[in-house]
């Protein structure tokens, strides 16, 4: 058994999510892929993968082997890249996870430009709002939105954003006052399915005190696009990211409620598994995204 090749095959299986896809990528037969994994498991004396008819999952040992093998393979790739022509084309697959709303609204329009610059890099991008484990699901890069300064993983800041309390003018016309939290408590609310606060709105006042709004939600949506649509229809007020509603705020289709109160500052960050030996396609993509948002397009003039 060629041990290095076996580790490459194992990493490809995890990255592609299956034996067949790994075999197609590597240009070998599924039987060859299966044989290499069996031999690798036998040589290590442990089971690496749990295979059922419906899914493929890493065992605890498999997760450890995958992380360590991938680091070694990345170092080998980095070594080879260091001797390559710096002007040569970057190549390889880059697996990216991004929040659905930010990803579709702001990241997706940039991808043709990156693809034109690096045609040999294959982008595999998944947009969803659930929490993912990067190693478990074999992502190279993830874009995440979190409170400013809270990110503990290896990451780079892409852009700041704010969460704003928003409602349609037609909804606010029922109360006649969008400046008082007592009034807002009486309005129907639009909640977010994946909220890590249970849809409790916690807002800071100018004096540093915190105000919480925890009335029942009339509507729960799975992503920001659904929430914004519900707000535009007048179905409720919502806490929405500035990057999603800046256009509607400018046009007056949506109004900011309680402008004297604000949520904690948020950062959009690009997160990756390791700082050292980051594969060249990943480095290029990170630099590309950071550069494109150097001037934040949704920032309002007052900020």
VEXDREN-2710 file (C-alpha; in Angstrom, 1 decimal):
% VEXDREN-2710
k/r/px/py/pz
1/UNK/0.0/0.0/0.0
2/UNK/1.2/3.5/-0.9
3/UNK/0.5/5.1/2.4
4/UNK/0.7/8.7/1.2
5/UNK/-1.7/7.8/-1.6
6/UNK/-4.1/6.1/0.8
7/UNK/-4.2/9.3/3.0
8/UNK/-4.9/11.4/-0.1
9/UNK/-7.7/9.1/-1.1
10/UNK/-9.1/9.2/2.5
11/UNK/-9.0/13.0/2.6
12/UNK/-10.7/13.2/-0.8
13/UNK/-13.5/10.9/0.4
14/UNK/-14.2/13.2/3.3
15/UNK/-13.9/16.4/1.2
16/UNK/-16.2/15.2/-1.5
17/UNK/-18.6/13.4/0.8
18/UNK/-18.5/9.9/-0.8
19/UNK/-16.5/7.2/-2.4
20/UNK/-17.9/7.6/-5.8
21/UNK/-17.2/11.4/-6.0
22/UNK/-13.7/10.9/-4.7
23/UNK/-13.1/8.2/-7.3
24/UNK/-14.3/10.4/-10.1
25/UNK/-12.1/13.3/-8.9
26/UNK/-9.0/11.1/-8.6
27/UNK/-9.6/9.3/-11.8
28/UNK/-9.6/5.8/-10.2
29/UNK/-12.3/3.2/-9.7
30/UNK/-14.6/3.1/-6.6
31/UNK/-13.2/-0.3/-5.8
32/UNK/-9.7/1.1/-5.7
33/UNK/-10.9/3.8/-3.3
34/UNK/-12.6/1.3/-1.1
35/UNK/-9.5/-1.0/-1.1
36/UNK/-7.2/1.9/0.0
37/UNK/-9.5/2.9/2.8
38/UNK/-9.7/-0.7/4.1
39/UNK/-5.9/-1.1/4.0
40/UNK/-5.5/2.2/5.7
41/UNK/-7.9/1.2/8.5
42/UNK/-6.1/-2.1/8.8
43/UNK/-2.7/-0.5/9.1
44/UNK/-3.9/2.0/11.7
45/UNK/-5.9/-0.6/13.6
46/UNK/-9.0/1.6/13.8
47/UNK/-12.2/2.3/11.8
48/UNK/-12.2/5.7/10.1
49/UNK/-15.6/5.8/8.5
50/UNK/-19.1/4.7/9.3
51/UNK/-20.8/3.7/6.1
52/UNK/-24.5/3.2/5.7
53/UNK/-26.9/3.2/2.8
54/UNK/-27.8/6.8/3.4
55/UNK/-24.7/8.6/4.7
56/UNK/-21.0/8.6/5.4
57/UNK/-19.7/9.8/8.7
58/UNK/-16.3/10.1/10.4
59/UNK/-15.6/8.1/13.5
60/UNK/-13.7/9.9/16.3
61/UNK/-10.5/8.3/15.1
62/UNK/-11.4/9.2/11.5
63/UNK/-11.9/12.8/12.4
64/UNK/-8.4/12.9/14.1
65/UNK/-6.8/11.2/11.2
66/UNK/-8.5/13.5/8.7
67/UNK/-7.4/16.6/10.5
68/UNK/-3.8/15.4/10.8
69/UNK/-3.6/14.0/7.3
70/UNK/-5.0/17.1/5.7
71/UNK/-2.4/19.3/7.5
72/UNK/0.4/17.0/6.2
73/UNK/-1.0/17.1/2.7
74/UNK/-1.4/20.9/2.9
75/UNK/2.2/21.2/3.9
76/UNK/3.3/19.1/1.0
77/UNK/1.2/21.2/-1.4
78/UNK/2.6/24.4/0.2
79/UNK/6.2/23.0/-0.2
80/UNK/5.5/22.3/-3.9
81/UNK/4.0/25.7/-4.4
82/UNK/7.0/27.4/-2.9
83/UNK/9.1/26.1/-5.8
84/UNK/6.6/26.8/-8.4
85/UNK/6.5/29.8/-10.7
86/UNK/4.7/32.5/-8.7
87/UNK/2.9/33.6/-11.9
88/UNK/1.6/30.1/-12.5
89/UNK/-2.1/29.5/-12.3
90/UNK/-3.5/28.5/-8.9
91/UNK/-5.5/25.2/-9.2
92/UNK/-7.6/22.9/-7.0
93/UNK/-11.0/22.7/-5.3
94/UNK/-12.0/25.3/-2.7
95/UNK/-14.9/24.3/-0.5
96/UNK/-16.7/27.3/1.0
97/UNK/-19.6/27.8/3.4
98/UNK/-21.4/31.1/3.6
99/UNK/-24.6/32.4/5.3
100/UNK/-27.5/32.3/2.8
101/UNK/-28.5/36.0/3.0
102/UNK/-25.0/37.5/2.9
103/UNK/-23.7/34.9/0.5
104/UNK/-26.4/35.3/-2.1
105/UNK/-26.7/39.1/-1.8
106/UNK/-23.0/40.0/-1.7
107/UNK/-20.7/37.1/-2.2
108/UNK/-22.3/35.4/-5.2
109/UNK/-22.1/38.5/-7.5
110/UNK/-18.3/38.5/-6.9
111/UNK/-17.6/34.9/-7.9
112/UNK/-17.5/35.4/-11.7
113/UNK/-14.7/37.9/-11.2
114/UNK/-12.7/35.5/-9.1
115/UNK/-13.4/32.6/-11.5
116/UNK/-12.1/34.8/-14.4
117/UNK/-8.9/35.5/-12.5
118/UNK/-8.4/31.9/-11.4
119/UNK/-10.0/29.6/-13.9
120/UNK/-8.2/26.5/-12.6
121/UNK/-9.7/26.9/-9.1
122/UNK/-13.0/25.0/-8.7
123/UNK/-15.3/26.7/-6.3
124/UNK/-17.7/24.5/-4.3
125/UNK/-19.9/26.9/-2.3
126/UNK/-22.7/25.9/0.0
127/UNK/-25.1/28.6/1.3
128/UNK/-27.0/27.9/4.5
129/UNK/-27.6/29.4/7.9
130/UNK/-27.1/26.4/10.1
131/UNK/-24.0/26.1/12.2
132/UNK/-21.4/23.9/10.5
133/UNK/-18.3/22.1/11.7
134/UNK/-15.6/23.0/9.1
135/UNK/-13.5/19.9/9.6
136/UNK/-16.4/17.5/9.9
137/UNK/-17.9/18.8/6.7
138/UNK/-14.6/19.4/4.9
139/UNK/-14.9/23.1/4.3
140/UNK/-11.7/25.1/3.6
141/UNK/-13.3/28.5/4.3
142/UNK/-16.5/29.7/6.0
143/UNK/-17.9/33.2/6.2
144/UNK/-19.6/34.0/9.5
145/UNK/-21.3/36.9/11.1
146/UNK/-20.7/37.3/14.8
147/UNK/-20.4/40.0/17.5
148/UNK/-17.4/42.2/17.0
149/UNK/-14.3/40.8/18.7
150/UNK/-15.9/37.4/19.6
151/UNK/-14.4/35.3/16.9
152/UNK/-12.0/32.8/18.5
153/UNK/-11.1/30.8/15.4
154/UNK/-8.4/31.7/12.9
155/UNK/-10.1/34.4/10.8
156/UNK/-9.8/37.7/9.0
157/UNK/-12.3/40.5/9.2
158/UNK/-14.2/41.2/6.0
159/UNK/-16.5/44.1/7.0
160/UNK/-18.5/45.5/9.9
161/UNK/-22.3/45.5/9.9
162/UNK/-25.1/46.4/12.3
163/UNK/-28.4/44.8/13.2
164/UNK/-31.2/47.3/12.9
165/UNK/-34.8/47.2/14.1
166/UNK/-36.9/47.7/11.0
167/UNK/-40.6/47.9/10.1
168/UNK/-42.7/49.0/7.2
169/UNK/-44.2/52.5/7.4
170/UNK/-47.7/50.9/7.0
171/UNK/-47.1/48.9/10.2
172/UNK/-45.8/51.9/12.1
173/UNK/-48.7/54.0/11.0
174/UNK/-50.9/51.9/13.3
175/UNK/-49.0/53.2/16.3
176/UNK/-47.9/56.6/15.3
177/UNK/-44.6/56.4/17.2
178/UNK/-41.6/54.3/16.4
179/UNK/-39.3/56.0/19.0
180/UNK/-40.6/54.2/22.1
181/UNK/-39.8/50.6/23.1
182/UNK/-43.2/50.3/24.8
183/UNK/-44.8/51.0/21.4
184/UNK/-42.7/48.5/19.6
185/UNK/-43.5/45.8/22.2
186/UNK/-47.1/46.0/21.0
187/UNK/-46.2/45.3/17.3
188/UNK/-46.0/41.8/15.8
189/UNK/-42.5/40.6/15.4
190/UNK/-40.7/38.6/12.7
191/UNK/-38.3/36.1/14.2
192/UNK/-35.3/34.1/12.8
193/UNK/-35.4/30.4/12.9
194/UNK/-31.7/30.0/13.8
195/UNK/-31.5/32.8/16.3
196/UNK/-29.0/32.0/19.1
197/UNK/-30.8/34.3/21.5
198/UNK/-34.3/32.7/21.2
199/UNK/-35.4/35.8/19.3
200/UNK/-35.0/38.1/22.3
201/UNK/-34.0/41.5/21.1
202/UNK/-31.3/42.9/23.4
203/UNK/-30.5/46.6/22.6
204/UNK/-28.1/49.1/24.2
205/UNK/-29.3/52.6/25.1
206/UNK/-27.0/55.7/25.0
207/UNK/-26.5/55.5/28.7
208/UNK/-25.2/51.9/28.5
209/UNK/-28.3/50.3/29.8
210/UNK/-29.8/47.3/28.0
211/UNK/-33.4/47.0/26.8
212/UNK/-34.9/43.7/25.9
213/UNK/-37.9/43.0/23.8
214/UNK/-39.3/39.5/24.1
215/UNK/-42.9/39.5/22.9
216/UNK/-44.1/36.4/20.9
217/UNK/-43.1/36.3/17.2
218/UNK/-46.0/36.4/14.7
219/UNK/-43.8/35.0/11.9
220/UNK/-40.6/32.9/12.0
221/UNK/-38.4/32.8/8.9
222/UNK/-35.4/30.6/8.0
223/UNK/-33.4/33.3/6.3
224/UNK/-33.0/37.1/6.0
225/UNK/-34.7/37.3/2.6
226/UNK/-37.9/35.8/4.1
227/UNK/-37.7/38.2/7.1
228/UNK/-37.3/41.2/4.9
229/UNK/-40.2/40.2/2.7
230/UNK/-42.4/39.8/5.7
231/UNK/-41.4/43.2/7.0
232/UNK/-42.1/44.8/3.6
233/UNK/-45.6/43.2/3.6
234/UNK/-46.2/44.8/7.0
235/UNK/-46.4/41.5/8.9
236/UNK/-44.1/42.6/11.7
237/UNK/-41.0/44.4/12.9
238/UNK/-37.7/42.6/12.6
239/UNK/-34.0/42.8/13.6
240/UNK/-32.2/42.8/10.3
241/UNK/-28.6/43.3/9.1
242/UNK/-27.8/46.6/7.6
243/UNK/-26.2/44.9/4.5
244/UNK/-29.7/43.5/3.7
245/UNK/-31.9/46.5/4.1
246/UNK/-29.7/49.6/3.4
247/UNK/-31.4/50.1/0.0
248/UNK/-34.9/49.9/1.4
249/UNK/-33.9/52.3/4.3
250/UNK/-32.7/54.8/1.7
251/UNK/-35.9/54.5/-0.3
252/UNK/-38.2/54.7/2.7
253/UNK/-39.8/51.3/2.0
254/UNK/-38.4/50.3/5.4
255/UNK/-38.0/52.5/8.5
256/UNK/-35.5/52.1/11.3
257/UNK/-37.3/51.8/14.7
258/UNK/-35.8/53.1/18.0
259/UNK/-32.8/54.7/16.3
260/UNK/-31.3/55.7/19.6
261/UNK/-31.0/52.0/20.6
262/UNK/-28.5/49.7/18.9
263/UNK/-27.4/46.1/19.0
264/UNK/-23.9/45.0/19.5
265/UNK/-21.5/45.7/16.6
266/UNK/-21.2/42.7/14.3
267/UNK/-18.3/41.5/12.1
268/UNK/-18.5/39.6/8.9
269/UNK/-15.4/37.3/9.0
270/UNK/-13.8/34.7/6.8
271/UNK/-12.8/31.8/8.9
272/UNK/-10.3/29.0/8.0
273/UNK/-9.0/25.9/9.7
274/UNK/-5.3/26.8/10.1
275/UNK/-3.1/29.8/9.8
276/UNK/0.0/28.1/8.5
277/UNK/0.3/26.3/5.2
278/UNK/-3.0/27.7/3.9
279/UNK/-3.5/26.3/0.4
280/UNK/-2.9/28.9/-2.3
281/UNK/-6.5/28.9/-3.7
282/UNK/-7.7/29.6/-0.1
283/UNK/-5.2/32.4/0.4
284/UNK/-6.2/34.0/-3.0
285/UNK/-9.9/33.8/-2.2
286/UNK/-9.5/35.3/1.3
287/UNK/-7.4/38.2/-0.1
288/UNK/-9.9/38.7/-2.9
289/UNK/-12.9/38.9/-0.6
290/UNK/-11.2/41.2/2.0
291/UNK/-10.1/43.5/-0.8
292/UNK/-13.5/43.7/-2.4
293/UNK/-15.1/44.8/0.9
294/UNK/-12.3/47.3/1.8
295/UNK/-14.9/50.0/1.1
296/UNK/-18.1/48.7/2.8
297/UNK/-20.9/49.3/0.2
298/UNK/-23.8/49.3/2.7
299/UNK/-22.3/51.8/5.2
300/UNK/-24.5/54.8/5.7
301/UNK/-22.9/58.3/5.5
302/UNK/-23.6/58.9/9.2
303/UNK/-21.3/56.1/10.3
END
